[in-house]
Amino acid sequence: MSTRAFRPSSVFLGIVALFVVGGVMSWFGIGNAGVDVFLFVAAGWVVSLCLHEYAHALTGYHAGDRGVAARGYLTLNPLKYSHPLLSIVFPLVFLLLGGIGLPGGAVWVDRHAIRSRGWDSLISFAGPAVNVVCTGLLVVPFLVGMDTGAHRDFWAGVAFLAFLQLTASVLNLLPIPGVDGGNLVEPWLSPRWQRGFALVAPYGLLVLVGLLWQVRLLNEIFFGGVAAIGSAIGLPGYLVSDGYHLFQFWS
């Protein structure tokens, strides 16, 4: 296999560059604060989506599906995904509408090539694990007592991005059909349950999002739970709120 199949794409590197530029502009207060934070958070969110899908693909490669390299998944190029609309556009739209870290879907892995059920579950777990790691890394500055009074807009953007990673982590790990948490347990189900799972899976994520969007009690329970987890791990709620309002600079 050519090393080109494992080389980060120019598309991904361009998104990383936008993330860095947005962060620098937020840090130094260049231009409009809301636009700076928007660029920083949106680009950072897309970078994490690419890393999420890359983790699925890389684990699948080591689990036995060498075809993920030929399909371009290991270049971190979001345009190579089997469903770019679901993987990138759909999560971005919901981010713009409601500030929720919606899990995307997904690179296609040939499950028949996977050597065991354990590897199959690990493939599903690898993506959410990226979001968990991103959450931890973004929270570290607040845990070590970083002075967030200076460069307040930048730190608000970091806090909001951490909150998005946390919501994505929780949503992705829910054991329901259509998200990674459900796919994690699916290999261990009986054939009868697997057939039912396959029927529901295409609609699971849409139903979940619809319930969170329309049922106020579920919305409050979910976001209240995420906020409680964020507080427990040291994520400042007031900075998350500041970051959210800066991100939605048009409202």
Residue frames relative to the residue before (quaternion, step in Angstrom):
aa qw qx qy qz dx dy dz
M 1.0000 0.0000 0.0000 0.0000 0.00 0.00 0.00
S 0.4768 -0.6868 0.4738 0.2766 3.58 -0.85 1.00
T 0.5482 -0.6162 0.4543 0.3369 3.55 -1.12 0.71
R 0.5222 0.6444 -0.4079 0.3815 3.59 1.22 -0.38
A 0.6169 0.5654 -0.3395 0.4296 3.58 1.14 -0.64
F 0.7327 0.3898 -0.2166 0.5141 3.58 1.24 -0.39
R 0.5402 0.6435 -0.3858 0.3811 3.58 1.29 0.01
P 0.5036 -0.6533 0.4612 0.3269 3.64 -0.82 0.90
S 0.4473 -0.7192 0.4707 0.2473 3.56 -0.86 0.98
S 0.6123 -0.5444 0.4256 0.3842 3.55 -1.28 0.39
V 0.5841 0.5708 -0.3731 0.4402 3.60 1.14 -0.58
F 0.6771 0.4809 -0.2895 0.4759 3.57 0.87 -0.94
L 0.6599 0.5042 -0.3152 0.4593 3.59 0.91 -0.88
G 0.6210 0.5378 -0.3364 0.4603 3.58 1.11 -0.66
I 0.6427 0.5061 -0.3198 0.4781 3.59 1.04 -0.77
V 0.6227 0.5285 -0.3316 0.4722 3.58 1.03 -0.79
A 0.6399 0.5275 -0.3217 0.4569 3.58 1.00 -0.84
L 0.6368 0.5142 -0.3258 0.4731 3.61 1.01 -0.78
F 0.6223 0.5434 -0.3261 0.4594 3.56 1.05 -0.80
V 0.6736 0.4866 -0.2886 0.4756 3.57 0.91 -0.93
V 0.6485 0.5173 -0.3165 0.4600 3.59 0.92 -0.89
G 0.6549 0.5096 -0.3106 0.4636 3.58 0.93 -0.87
G 0.6545 0.5139 -0.3081 0.4610 3.57 1.01 -0.80
V 0.6562 0.5064 -0.3068 0.4677 3.58 0.96 -0.87
M 0.6607 0.5027 -0.3099 0.4633 3.58 0.94 -0.87
S 0.6474 0.5038 -0.3193 0.4745 3.59 1.04 -0.77
W 0.6466 0.5411 -0.3160 0.4351 3.58 0.97 -0.86
F 0.7815 0.3369 -0.1618 0.4995 3.56 0.88 -0.97
G 0.4467 -0.7198 0.4408 0.2967 3.61 1.26 0.01
I 0.3023 0.7592 -0.5147 0.2596 3.57 1.00 0.84
G 0.8336 0.1220 -0.1090 0.5276 3.59 -0.74 1.03
N 0.7657 -0.3335 0.2797 0.4735 3.53 -1.24 -0.60
A 0.4881 -0.6987 0.4383 0.2854 3.59 -0.71 1.08
G 0.6603 0.5192 -0.3145 0.4422 3.59 0.94 -0.85
V 0.6576 0.4995 -0.3074 0.4729 3.56 0.95 -0.87
D 0.6290 0.5400 -0.3302 0.4513 3.58 1.00 -0.81
V 0.6894 0.4686 -0.2771 0.4779 3.57 0.85 -1.00
F 0.6076 0.5529 -0.3500 0.4501 3.58 1.03 -0.75
L 0.6755 0.4866 -0.2921 0.4708 3.59 0.84 -0.96
F 0.6549 0.5291 -0.2988 0.4494 3.56 0.94 -0.95
V 0.7271 0.4352 -0.2459 0.4705 3.59 0.78 -1.04
A 0.6716 0.5036 -0.3148 0.4431 3.61 0.83 -0.94
A 0.6783 0.4690 -0.2965 0.4817 3.59 0.90 -0.90
G 0.6401 0.5225 -0.3244 0.4605 3.58 1.00 -0.79
W 0.6353 0.5287 -0.3200 0.4631 3.56 1.04 -0.78
V 0.6647 0.4868 -0.3078 0.4759 3.61 0.94 -0.84
V 0.5984 0.5467 -0.3577 0.4637 3.60 1.05 -0.70
S 0.6809 0.4825 -0.2951 0.4653 3.58 0.90 -0.90
L 0.6097 0.5366 -0.3533 0.4642 3.61 1.08 -0.64
C 0.6440 0.5132 -0.3160 0.4713 3.57 1.01 -0.83
L 0.6650 0.4938 -0.3005 0.4729 3.59 0.95 -0.87
H 0.5964 0.5688 -0.3422 0.4514 3.57 1.10 -0.74
E 0.7133 0.4358 -0.2546 0.4862 3.57 0.79 -1.01
Y 0.6005 0.5607 -0.3486 0.4511 3.58 1.10 -0.70
A 0.6427 0.5273 -0.3232 0.4521 3.58 0.99 -0.83
H 0.6112 0.5288 -0.3462 0.4765 3.58 1.03 -0.76
A 0.7129 0.4802 -0.2626 0.4385 3.55 0.78 -1.10
L 0.6624 0.5083 -0.3154 0.4509 3.58 0.89 -0.89
T 0.6487 0.4961 -0.3169 0.4823 3.58 0.99 -0.80
G 0.6338 0.5293 -0.3233 0.4623 3.57 1.04 -0.78
Y 0.6156 0.5497 -0.3345 0.4549 3.56 1.06 -0.78
H 0.7152 0.4342 -0.2536 0.4855 3.57 0.85 -0.95
A 0.6476 0.5269 -0.3152 0.4512 3.59 1.23 -0.48
G 0.7396 -0.4281 0.2256 0.4678 3.58 1.25 -0.12
D 0.6556 0.4896 -0.3274 0.4726 3.61 1.17 -0.33
R 0.1244 -0.8254 0.5487 0.0473 3.58 0.06 1.25
G 0.5269 0.6593 -0.3974 0.3602 3.59 1.26 -0.23
V 0.5273 0.6360 -0.4285 0.3657 3.61 1.16 -0.34
A 0.6074 0.5466 -0.3552 0.4540 3.59 1.15 -0.56
A 0.6689 0.4974 -0.2960 0.4664 3.58 0.93 -0.89
R 0.6721 0.4924 -0.2973 0.4663 3.58 1.12 -0.63
G 0.5483 -0.6723 0.3633 0.3397 3.58 1.28 0.07
Y 0.4221 0.7442 -0.4440 0.2664 3.59 1.25 0.09
L 0.6917 0.4950 -0.2846 0.4422 3.58 1.12 -0.57
T 0.5608 0.5835 -0.3956 0.4343 3.59 1.27 0.27
L 0.4143 -0.7291 0.4452 0.3138 3.59 1.33 -0.05
N 0.4393 0.6851 -0.4598 0.3553 3.55 1.21 0.51
P 0.3547 -0.7691 0.4838 0.2205 3.64 -0.40 1.14
L 0.5998 0.5741 -0.3638 0.4223 3.60 1.17 -0.44
K 0.6304 0.5431 -0.3251 0.4493 3.59 1.26 -0.26
Y 0.4935 0.6782 -0.4348 0.3278 3.57 1.20 -0.27
S 0.5883 -0.5945 0.4158 0.3572 3.55 -1.16 0.60
H 0.7815 0.1168 -0.0671 0.6092 3.57 1.20 -0.56
P 0.1383 -0.8228 0.5459 0.0769 3.64 0.30 1.18
L 0.6028 0.5713 -0.3594 0.4255 3.59 1.08 -0.70
L 0.7133 0.4344 -0.2509 0.4894 3.57 0.91 -0.94
S 0.6995 0.5060 -0.2751 0.4232 3.56 0.99 -0.86
I 0.8124 0.2297 -0.0912 0.5281 3.59 0.95 -0.82
V 0.7339 0.4484 -0.2612 0.4383 3.59 0.59 -1.16
F 0.6646 0.5204 -0.3065 0.4398 3.59 0.84 -0.99
P 0.6898 0.4526 -0.3035 0.4766 3.67 0.77 -0.87
L 0.6401 0.5246 -0.3357 0.4497 3.61 1.03 -0.72
V 0.6353 0.5292 -0.3335 0.4530 3.58 0.97 -0.82
F 0.6878 0.4646 -0.2882 0.4774 3.58 0.90 -0.87
L 0.5822 0.5535 -0.3687 0.4677 3.55 1.15 -0.52
L 0.6715 0.4919 -0.2898 0.4723 3.57 0.95 -0.87
L 0.7068 0.4835 -0.2663 0.4424 3.57 0.97 -0.85
G 0.8704 0.0571 0.0310 0.4880 3.54 0.84 -0.94
G 0.4652 -0.7094 0.4390 0.2961 3.57 1.21 0.08
I 0.4767 0.6461 -0.4533 0.3870 3.56 1.01 0.85
G 0.3989 -0.7151 0.5256 0.2306 3.56 -0.97 0.91
L 0.0628 -0.8426 0.5348 -0.0056 3.54 0.23 1.30
P 0.4336 -0.6868 0.5080 0.2866 3.61 -0.87 0.90
G 0.3435 -0.7277 0.5558 0.2088 3.57 -1.04 0.74
G 0.1474 -0.7738 0.6007 0.1367 3.56 -1.22 -0.04
A 0.8285 -0.5120 -0.0561 -0.2200 1.89 -1.46 1.90
V 0.5420 -0.5417 0.4953 0.4093 3.53 -1.28 0.11
W 0.3995 -0.7092 0.5259 0.2467 3.55 -1.12 0.64
V 0.0737 -0.7826 0.6182 -0.0011 3.53 -0.76 1.14
D 0.4172 -0.7015 0.5244 0.2427 3.56 -0.92 0.96
R 0.2717 -0.8094 0.5006 0.1431 3.57 -0.09 1.30
H 0.5976 0.5728 -0.3697 0.4220 3.61 1.13 -0.49
A 0.6716 0.4927 -0.2989 0.4657 3.57 1.20 -0.45
I 0.5446 0.6327 -0.3931 0.3853 3.59 1.27 -0.24
R 0.4730 -0.7537 0.3945 0.2293 3.54 -0.77 1.09
S 0.8203 0.0175 -0.0044 0.5716 3.65 1.12 -0.38
R 0.6361 -0.5192 0.4056 0.4016 3.55 -1.31 0.28
G 0.6005 0.5699 -0.3559 0.4335 3.57 1.09 -0.68
W 0.6591 0.4843 -0.2978 0.4922 3.56 0.97 -0.86
D 0.6100 0.5619 -0.3457 0.4389 3.57 1.03 -0.80
S 0.6781 0.4716 -0.2849 0.4865 3.57 0.93 -0.90
L 0.6378 0.5422 -0.3275 0.4382 3.57 1.01 -0.81
I 0.5907 0.5618 -0.3596 0.4541 3.59 1.08 -0.69
S 0.6875 0.4760 -0.2808 0.4711 3.58 0.91 -0.92
F 0.6747 0.5055 -0.2965 0.4488 3.57 1.01 -0.78
A 0.5776 0.6455 -0.3721 0.3336 3.60 1.07 -0.73
G 0.6542 0.5291 -0.3226 0.4336 3.61 0.98 -0.79
P 0.6916 0.4487 -0.2877 0.4875 3.62 0.75 -0.96
A 0.5813 0.5830 -0.3802 0.4215 3.59 1.09 -0.61
V 0.6042 0.5470 -0.3494 0.4622 3.59 1.11 -0.68
N 0.6674 0.4944 -0.3063 0.4652 3.59 0.92 -0.86
V 0.6240 0.5300 -0.3342 0.4669 3.57 1.05 -0.74
V 0.6622 0.4944 -0.3017 0.4754 3.59 0.95 -0.90
C 0.6422 0.5164 -0.3247 0.4643 3.60 0.96 -0.85
T 0.6154 0.5407 -0.3432 0.4596 3.59 1.01 -0.80
G 0.6779 0.5090 -0.2868 0.4462 3.55 0.85 -1.01
L 0.6748 0.5008 -0.3011 0.4508 3.57 0.89 -0.93
L 0.6842 0.4906 -0.2840 0.4589 3.58 0.99 -0.84
V 0.6619 0.5012 -0.3019 0.4686 3.59 1.16 -0.56
V 0.4988 0.7006 -0.4127 0.3001 3.61 1.14 -0.58
P 0.6599 0.5141 -0.3483 0.4230 3.68 0.77 -0.84
F 0.6679 0.4897 -0.3032 0.4714 3.59 1.06 -0.70
L 0.6348 0.5395 -0.3240 0.4483 3.57 1.10 -0.65
V 0.7259 0.4230 -0.2424 0.4852 3.57 1.04 -0.75
G 0.5687 -0.6527 0.3628 0.3450 3.58 1.24 0.27
M 0.1837 0.7970 -0.5489 0.1723 3.58 1.05 0.70
D 0.4727 -0.6688 0.4999 0.2818 3.56 -1.02 0.84
T 0.1118 -0.8317 0.5429 0.0320 3.57 -0.24 1.27
G 0.4678 0.6680 -0.4511 0.3627 3.57 1.27 0.04
A 0.6705 0.4005 -0.2674 0.5644 3.54 1.13 -0.73
H 0.8262 0.1144 -0.1263 0.5370 3.58 -1.03 0.83
R 0.0582 0.8667 -0.4924 0.0540 3.56 1.04 0.85
D 0.6493 0.5254 -0.3347 0.4363 3.61 0.91 -0.83
F 0.6330 0.5339 -0.3292 0.4538 3.58 0.97 -0.83
W 0.7062 0.4612 -0.2706 0.4640 3.58 0.82 -1.00
A 0.5868 0.5443 -0.3686 0.4728 3.58 1.16 -0.52
G 0.6413 0.5158 -0.3141 0.4733 3.58 1.04 -0.78
V 0.6346 0.5205 -0.3224 0.4716 3.58 1.00 -0.82
A 0.6665 0.5078 -0.3018 0.4547 3.58 0.91 -0.92
F 0.6711 0.4863 -0.3075 0.4676 3.59 0.92 -0.85
L 0.6349 0.5156 -0.3256 0.4743 3.59 1.03 -0.76
A 0.6229 0.5242 -0.3320 0.4764 3.60 1.06 -0.73
F 0.6388 0.5246 -0.3215 0.4618 3.58 1.01 -0.83
L 0.6367 0.5199 -0.3251 0.4676 3.60 1.00 -0.79
Q 0.6474 0.5070 -0.3191 0.4712 3.57 0.98 -0.82
L 0.6477 0.5189 -0.3181 0.4583 3.56 1.02 -0.77
T 0.6524 0.4941 -0.3253 0.4737 3.61 0.92 -0.82
A 0.6410 0.5179 -0.3238 0.4648 3.60 1.00 -0.79
S 0.6253 0.5430 -0.3325 0.4512 3.58 1.02 -0.81
V 0.6898 0.4770 -0.2832 0.4653 3.56 0.85 -0.99
L 0.6700 0.5009 -0.3061 0.4545 3.59 0.85 -0.94
N 0.6840 0.5076 -0.2885 0.4373 3.57 0.91 -0.93
L 0.7290 0.4393 -0.2447 0.4644 3.57 1.06 -0.65
L 0.4320 0.6690 -0.4853 0.3611 3.60 1.24 0.11
P 0.3884 -0.7565 0.4769 0.2220 3.64 -0.76 0.97
I 0.3996 0.6956 -0.4986 0.3283 3.57 0.62 1.12
P 0.6046 -0.5641 0.4098 0.3851 3.61 -1.13 0.57
G 0.7607 0.3927 -0.2878 0.4293 3.54 -1.05 0.79
V 0.7367 0.2680 -0.2167 0.5818 3.60 1.24 -0.13
D 0.7241 -0.4806 0.2788 0.4086 3.55 -1.26 0.37
G 0.6132 0.5615 -0.3547 0.4277 3.59 1.03 -0.70
G 0.6555 0.4912 -0.2994 0.4892 3.56 1.05 -0.76
N 0.6585 0.5052 -0.3055 0.4667 3.57 0.99 -0.84
L 0.5838 0.5881 -0.3604 0.4283 3.56 1.19 -0.54
V 0.7526 0.3751 -0.2136 0.4973 3.60 0.95 -0.84
E 0.5056 0.7027 -0.4063 0.2925 3.61 1.16 -0.50
P 0.6547 0.5234 -0.3530 0.4158 3.68 0.84 -0.74
W 0.6997 0.4785 -0.2607 0.4620 3.60 1.17 -0.52
L 0.5245 0.6343 -0.4100 0.3929 3.58 1.30 0.01
S 0.5806 -0.5491 0.4577 0.3896 3.56 -1.27 0.32
P 0.6676 -0.5056 0.3489 0.4207 3.63 -1.16 0.44
R 0.6310 0.5366 -0.3394 0.4457 3.59 1.01 -0.75
W 0.6860 0.4639 -0.2783 0.4866 3.58 0.91 -0.90
Q 0.6137 0.5482 -0.3495 0.4480 3.59 1.06 -0.64
R 0.6349 0.5187 -0.3308 0.4673 3.59 1.03 -0.74
G 0.6604 0.4900 -0.3035 0.4812 3.57 0.97 -0.81
F 0.6111 0.5571 -0.3291 0.4559 3.55 1.08 -0.81
A 0.6732 0.5120 -0.2939 0.4453 3.57 0.91 -0.97
L 0.6385 0.5278 -0.3282 0.4539 3.59 1.09 -0.66
V 0.7279 0.4425 -0.2319 0.4696 3.57 0.99 -0.86
A 0.5623 0.6830 -0.3669 0.2877 3.58 1.04 -0.85
P 0.6621 0.5211 -0.3495 0.4097 3.67 0.82 -0.79
Y 0.7557 0.3775 -0.1944 0.4986 3.57 1.18 -0.55
G 0.4423 0.7468 -0.4271 0.2535 3.58 1.28 -0.25
L 0.6892 0.4809 -0.2891 0.4584 3.56 0.84 -0.96
L 0.6569 0.5111 -0.3169 0.4547 3.58 0.95 -0.86
V 0.6449 0.5092 -0.3211 0.4708 3.59 0.99 -0.81
L 0.6410 0.5333 -0.3179 0.4512 3.57 0.97 -0.89
V 0.6781 0.4805 -0.2887 0.4754 3.57 0.87 -0.96
G 0.6430 0.5326 -0.3225 0.4460 3.57 0.98 -0.83
L 0.6569 0.5030 -0.3075 0.4699 3.57 0.99 -0.83
L 0.6621 0.4966 -0.3088 0.4686 3.58 0.95 -0.85
W 0.6785 0.5086 -0.2815 0.4493 3.55 1.07 -0.77
Q 0.7980 0.3551 -0.1441 0.4652 3.55 0.94 -0.95
V 0.7187 0.4028 -0.2477 0.5097 3.60 1.06 -0.66
R 0.3756 -0.7869 0.4459 0.2022 3.53 -0.22 1.32
L 0.6460 0.5341 -0.3296 0.4345 3.58 0.94 -0.86
L 0.6633 0.4918 -0.3042 0.4750 3.58 0.94 -0.89
N 0.6196 0.5461 -0.3331 0.4549 3.56 1.04 -0.80
E 0.6837 0.4843 -0.2841 0.4662 3.56 0.91 -0.94
I 0.6434 0.5165 -0.3252 0.4621 3.58 1.00 -0.79
F 0.6817 0.4981 -0.2988 0.4450 3.56 0.86 -0.96
F 0.7403 0.4107 -0.2475 0.4712 3.57 0.67 -1.07
G 0.5916 0.5449 -0.3656 0.4685 3.57 1.16 -0.51
G 0.6511 0.5111 -0.3042 0.4715 3.55 1.04 -0.80
V 0.6523 0.5033 -0.3124 0.4728 3.57 0.96 -0.86
A 0.6454 0.5176 -0.3170 0.4638 3.59 0.98 -0.84
A 0.6436 0.5204 -0.3200 0.4611 3.58 1.03 -0.78
I 0.6401 0.5024 -0.3205 0.4850 3.58 1.01 -0.80
G 0.6406 0.5334 -0.3195 0.4506 3.56 0.96 -0.89
S 0.6572 0.5021 -0.3079 0.4703 3.56 0.93 -0.87
A 0.6580 0.5317 -0.3055 0.4371 3.57 0.99 -0.87
I 0.7394 0.3870 -0.2319 0.4997 3.60 1.05 -0.67
G 0.6442 -0.5876 0.3005 0.3865 3.59 1.27 0.21
L 0.4472 0.6780 -0.4653 0.3520 3.59 1.20 0.41
P 0.3539 -0.7669 0.4911 0.2133 3.64 -0.51 1.12
G 0.4107 -0.7465 0.4731 0.2243 3.56 -0.57 1.18
Y 0.6432 0.5331 -0.3382 0.4334 3.59 1.00 -0.73
L 0.6561 0.4886 -0.3185 0.4789 3.59 1.09 -0.63
V 0.5865 0.5505 -0.3665 0.4676 3.57 1.12 -0.63
S 0.6569 0.5082 -0.3014 0.4684 3.58 0.96 -0.90
D 0.6433 0.5122 -0.3204 0.4703 3.59 0.95 -0.85
G 0.6687 0.5118 -0.2969 0.4503 3.56 0.94 -0.92
Y 0.6305 0.5384 -0.3267 0.4538 3.55 1.04 -0.81
H 0.6988 0.4642 -0.2771 0.4684 3.59 0.87 -0.91
L 0.6243 0.5095 -0.3391 0.4854 3.59 1.08 -0.61
F 0.6288 0.5464 -0.3295 0.4444 3.58 0.98 -0.87
Q 0.7430 0.3364 -0.2031 0.5417 3.58 0.91 -0.90
F 0.0064 -0.8700 0.4921 -0.0300 3.53 0.79 1.12
W 0.6420 0.5487 -0.3235 0.4267 3.59 1.18 -0.46
S 0.6499 0.5399 -0.3239 0.4257 3.59 1.21 -0.40
